[in-house]
Each structure stands twice: as C-alpha cells, then as structure tokens.
Amino acid sequence: RRRLAPLNEDNGRFLLLAALIAAYLSAGATVFSALESPSEAAAQLRWNRTLHNFSRIFNISLPELRAFLRSYEAAMAAGIRVDALRPRWDFPGAFYFVGTVVSTIGFGMTTPATVAGKLFLIVYGLFGCAGTILFFNLFLERIISLLAFIMRACYERQLRRSGLLPPNFRTGPAVSGVSSLIGWKPSVYHVMLILGIFAIALSCCASAMYTAVEGWNYVDSLYYCFVTFSTIGFGDLVSNQKAVYQHQGLYRFGNFMFILMGVCCIYSLFNVISIVIKQILNWVLKKFECRCCPKCHKSSTRLSRRNAITPGARLRRHNVSRDADGQYDSDTEGRRLSGEMICMRELTASSKVSLAILQKQLSETANGYPRNVCINTRQNGFSAGVGALAIMNNRLAETSDSR
C-alpha cells in the first residue's frame, strides 16, 4: 500500500496559520457579539417605541410610516441627505471615489447606479487594484531600503565609537574586508518598531486635522484613520463630505496626502507584522518537532535542509544543470547564483573549485547579494517567494536566517 507523503514545513505552517486564524476570528466574533449585541437590542427597542409613539401622536398608520421610511432609506443609499452635501459625481467627488476603489478602501458612500457604470467599474477596478498593489509593493521595497541605509549608518557609527571600525571607513567594496559588517542586515523587529512609531504619529496628526475640520471627537478620528489606512473602509465615517469647508482646497490636499501615506505605511507595517507571525509559527513548529518521534524528527530535519547541497547530490544533478544552461560548469555555480546555502564539504571536495572562488562564494552568500534565478529543471520562478513576502525575506535579517 502506498504511504502518504510526510507533511512538510510549508504545509505545516499553512495549516497552523489557518487554525490560528479560525480561532482568532471566533474569539473576535465572541468579543464583538458580547460588546455590541446589548447596545443593538436596546437601540431596536427604543426605535420601536419611538415609531409607535409617532404613529399614535400624528395619527399615521404604521404601514404608511414604514413605507415612507423605506423611501428615506433608498434616498440615503443614493446619497441624498437632509443637509446640503457636496456633489458625489463631480470631478473631485469621482476622483475620490476611484481612489477608494483602486486602494480597496471602498467606503460605500458613493456607488455607480447605472449599468454602464457598474460594468466599467469591473474592468477599471481589475487593472486599478492590480497597479495599486504593485505600487504598495514598490513603496515597501523602497521604505525598507531607506530604513536599512539609515540603520546601517547608525550601526557603523556605533562601531566607530566602540573602536571596531577605522575613522576613515566608508561603505563600499571594502565592506567585505570588515568582519563586523559581513552579513549585516536590518532587524525585522527594529523595522517593525520604526514603522509602528511612524504609523502612530501619522494617525495622530491626521486625527487632529479631522477633529478640527470635521467636528468629530478624537477617538472617532483615530478610528476613522485606522479603518481607512488599513483599507477596511466601513463607511460609517467618511471625510470630505460637507458641501463647504474653510480652506477647502488645502483640506482636500491634506486629506489625500494623509490617506495615501497612511495606506502605504500601514500596508508596509502589516507585511512586517506578517513576517513576525511567520517567525512565531516557525518557533511553534520547532516545538512540535521536538515532541515528535525520532522518525518524524529525522524527516523534518531533512526537509529543513532543502536548500543545502548534500554529499552526492552534486553528482546526481551535474548532468541536469549542464543540460539546462551551458554557462555553468557545475550545479554548484548555478545554485550559488540563486543565493542558496553552500555545503563546505561538497565544495572543498570538488577539484574544480579553487580556494579563491570558495571565498568569493562565501562572501556573496554572507552579504546577501541579490538573488538570481537558478536555472534548474526542478525549480520555477516562484521558488524565492512572490510579492511583499519575498521583499521582506531578501532584505531583513531574521527571515533569511530562518528559511
């Protein structure tokens, strides 16, 4: 009888995360139900009492009154309000709408009513959302690069003060000769702390503006900032909806910039937090492996070294690598260009690899140079990760050590 394949590390992490998300959703539903359900029941009771009192005082039947209220609800859904509001579909209003569409905020206070508008939204949102996600990923890459540059400069300054670096040292090709900087990468926890502080400061400044201009209290403004910046977009609070504001042009520009910067910052922060969650999942899986039987432990150890070249593997894959691309003399060089782990015993055993090439390979691997795709018939273009997770894996320290 055919035996089932053992559960590998990636599938185990996926199933563990799915179980934790299900538990997290259940816990959140329990808390919100306990907090909001009594208030909802009390509000429904007050509304029924008000409705009956209004019907009795003004001698209006309940069916007629309910029909009028249904018409009022339909008017609210169409954007009609008792107080004068700004036009929903003039160019500034339409620009605000498409901005909430492509950023996936989706407040819902403005929706297309025509069939042509709904069909156009499907096509427009398909490419617009894809392009905006790409923009967020590029922003993430550049903000991580900027933070890495600043943190590296602070790290070098700290080393100079401690006497581990010469005073005239400059970052450049000579960095490989300084043992204190070899393999240095910014810590994912430090990046998360910096992004968290920046997101909090940005939200506080935006909340102060909304409190002063919109007339909300500060807690509602903070709530609106989180709901908007995280692209949840409930729509119960929406900025820039009054007909006239004082310094209206300046407020519209500030509102746009705060939303843009807030969405980009929170998106980056969410991705960093996801890396930390992945680290926690890896730690939990390791704890599970320690409690498994020796047979399971051996299989998990073999899976955890899937990026290493084991003795004998080079000889088995030598012909495959040569047929895939003639510019590589061995599978070792092809795998080196993909940034994977290097087995010292296998490299030194090969007579074709000199000591200079070995030192160069170790230096490039330790410094985390950009990965090139390894041309191998057993790999594909997604082996290094896709999107924001791949960016974080390549640029932060803890993620590259844990893979």
Long-range contacts (C-beta under 8 A, 24 or more apart in sequence): 6-296, 6-299, 6-300, 6-303, 8-303, 9-285, 9-300, 9-303, 9-304, 12-285, 12-288, 13-278, 13-281, 13-282, 13-285, 16-281, 16-284, 16-285, 17-277, 17-281, 20-281, 78-113, 79-109, 79-110, 84-243, 85-241, 85-242, 85-243, 86-240, 86-241, 86-242, 86-243, 92-252, 96-240, 98-124, 98-128, 99-256, 99-259, 100-233, 101-125, 101-128, 101-129, 102-128, 102-129, 102-131, 102-132, 103-132, 103-231, 103-259, 103-263, 104-129, 104-132, 104-231, 104-233, 105-228, 105-231, 105-232, 105-233, 105-259, 105-263, 106-231, 106-233, 106-235, 107-233, 107-234, 107-235, 107-238, 108-233, 108-234, 108-235, 109-235, 109-238, 109-241, 136-263, 136-264, 136-267, 136-268, 136-388, 137-387, 137-388, 137-391, 139-264, 139-267, 139-268, 140-267, 140-268, 140-271, 140-388, 140-391, 140-392, 141-391, 141-395, 143-195, 143-264, 143-268, 144-186, 144-191, 144-268, 144-391, 144-392, 144-395, 144-396, 145-395, 147-186, 147-191, 147-194, 147-195, 148-185, 148-186, 148-395, 151-186, 151-190, 151-191, 152-184, 152-186, 155-181, 155-184, 156-181, 175-367, 176-363, 176-367, 182-363, 182-366, 182-367, 183-366, 183-367, 183-368, 184-397, 185-368, 185-395, 185-396, 185-397, 185-400, 186-395, 186-396, 186-397, 187-396, 187-397, 187-398, 188-272, 188-275, 188-276, 188-279, 188-392, 188-396, 188-397, 188-398, 188-399, 189-276, 189-398, 191-272, 191-396, 192-269, 192-272, 192-273, 192-276, 195-265, 195-268, 195-269, 195-272, 196-269, 198-265, 199-229, 199-262, 199-265, 199-266, 199-269, 202-229, 202-258, 202-261, 202-262, 202-265, 203-229, 203-262, 205-258, 206-258, 206-262, 209-251, 209-254, 209-255, 209-258, 210-239, 213-245, 213-246, 213-251, 214-239, 214-242, 225-258, 225-262, 228-259, 228-262, 228-263, 229-259, 229-262, 229-263, 229-265, 229-266, 230-266, 230-270, 231-263, 231-267, 267-388, 271-388, 271-389, 271-391, 271-392, 272-392, 274-388, 274-389, 275-389, 275-392, 275-393, 275-396, 275-398, 275-399, 278-399, 278-402, 279-398, 279-399, 279-402, 282-402, 305-341, 307-340, 307-341, 307-403, 308-340, 308-341, 308-342, 308-343, 309-335, 309-340, 309-341, 309-342, 309-343, 309-346, 310-343, 310-346, 311-343, 311-345, 311-346, 311-349, 313-346, 314-346, 314-350, 317-376, 320-376, 320-377, 320-378, 321-375, 321-376, 324-375, 324-376, 324-377, 325-375, 328-375, 331-376, 334-374, 334-375, 334-376, 335-374, 335-376, 336-361, 336-364, 336-365, 337-371, 337-372, 337-373, 337-374, 338-371, 338-372, 338-373, 338-374, 338-379, 338-383, 338-384, 339-365, 339-368, 339-369, 339-370, 339-371, 339-372, 339-384, 340-374, 341-365, 368-394, 368-400, 370-394
